[in-house]
Amino acid sequence: MTSTLSANAGYAVEHQGLPPSMVERMTLILDLFERPQTRLTLEEVARRTRLPRSTAHRILEQLARVRWLNHTTVGYRLGERSLGLGGREIGHSALRAAAAPKLHELAVRTELVVHLAVLDGTEVYYLDKIGGRSAVDVPSRVGARAPAHCTALGKAMLAWLTPELVDAEYRDGVGRRTPHSIGELGTLHRDLCRVRDRNGVAFERGECFPSIACVGVALPGPEDPVGAISLVGDLDRPLDALVPLLIRAARAISDELFHPGVRDRSGARAALASYGPSDH
């Protein structure tokens, strides 16, 4: 009896000041994920909520099982169910806000159309398009979609996936949009291998729209890309020389999203050398 009383007293001391109900504790944890990009480890959650580590772990795993959170290799993040309650749009707004200055700078320096998009299954969803008068000559529009395998934006993001995930996404086949589009899964895999060999830089010429060419790179996140940016030119315009500008812009946007206020002191050369998906 004495040992039982002692244990109960220890439990009361340990839990003093903590929310008494499971719902309140779950809310305490979910409130830590302020943005869709937020990633937190078990230790960070336990420290910031002041919950016992075992309690925090149990709740995190329960939330992950019902898809309020995702358990990833670098911690926990908001899951599909949370994002379905408006979190996805909040994430898109944050991405647009972080990218806007760099997109404008790219458009001014290159005098080309600049796209910002995210990957949604086998499609890209355009979040922004900047390019002044030349933008009217490019048929894309904000809020529209395009086949990912036909765009530099999409291929730059697909290249981060394993071949098995690409197979799963395209289990119903790869359709052509123009005569220059990729139409077979094997051809798509070879093209994505070339993207990886170029450290994440993707090209397309006339694959999405017959008269234009694009170069694109993904925006790196803690695990997977959170989006991609591209530059659009005429079909016969060389785009290779613009790759360093595009990569530096992508790094700057990702830094603003995940490390706001922290400047990259390693220099542009290190950023270029380390950029891109690993070979699968």
Helices and strands as residue ranges (DSSP letters): H 2-14, H 22-30, H 42-49, H 53-65, E 69-72, E 75-78, H 80-82, I 83-87, H 88-110, E 113-120, E 123-130, G 132-137, E 145-147, G 148-150, H 152-158, H 163-169, H 185-197, E 202-205, E 212-219, E 227-234, G 240-242, H 243-258, H 267-274
